[in-house]
Amino acid sequence: MTEILKVGVLSIQGDIEENIISCKAALVESGVAGEVVKVKDYNEILEVDGLIIPGGESTVISTMMSLNQSNWKLLNQRIHEGLPVLATCAGMILLANRVQGKTTGETKQKLLKNLDITVERNAFGRQHESFETDLNIPMIGEKPFKAVFIRGPVVKETGNDVQVIAKYNNKIVAVQQNNIVGTSFHPELTEDNRIHTYFIKSILKNKGKLK
Ligand code: GLN
């Protein structure tokens, strides 16, 4: 029987539609039958096979999300138990163990802490300092990936289980820790769907493992 994947996009704030589009394209490119759904509530968190936590504004996503403690706890628990997650920019900040401001030290925002990294928010400057650059990401192939940075964070420290998957100017901008991939940039803002395709493959692998 053909497997139908259910891929969720956490739909509180940020690049929700863009991720839905990239994820649908990645399903088609991978030849995988599946649907992409918006995720906000308990049952939706419970039902998905993988989850994208989009870029946007991490303080808003974390404040809104933590208003409902059972949703927050379930999300944290499912990721802890191995739910495949692609977290971009604000999404990666939300998952980090520790978050610092550039000049303000550790921030007070509530974090899921599933990802053993320390990040610095807005490490490349403000909105008008947004930029695009070609990154080398061997995990998705030899061809460079056009990465869009918009007030992106930098990963300052990584725990033992964390693998660095991309650097820009010697700064860590993409990591993987088991079931979690985190990027400082926005893969949903380019036509190149290889990061979303990688994510779909990791969901498939995870499902296979469970059966
Ligand atoms: N600077 C934002 C934050 O700290 C993240 C920016 C983004 O997701 N593009 O949440």
Boltz pocket constraint, residues with backbone or C-beta under 6 A from the ligand:
constraints:
  - pocket:
      binder: B
      contacts: [[A, 54], [A, 55], [A, 56], [A, 57], [A, 58], [A, 59], [A, 88], [A, 89], [A, 90], [A, 91], [A, 93], [A, 121], [A, 122], [A, 150], [A, 151], [A, 152], [A, 153], [A, 184]]
      max_distance: 6.0
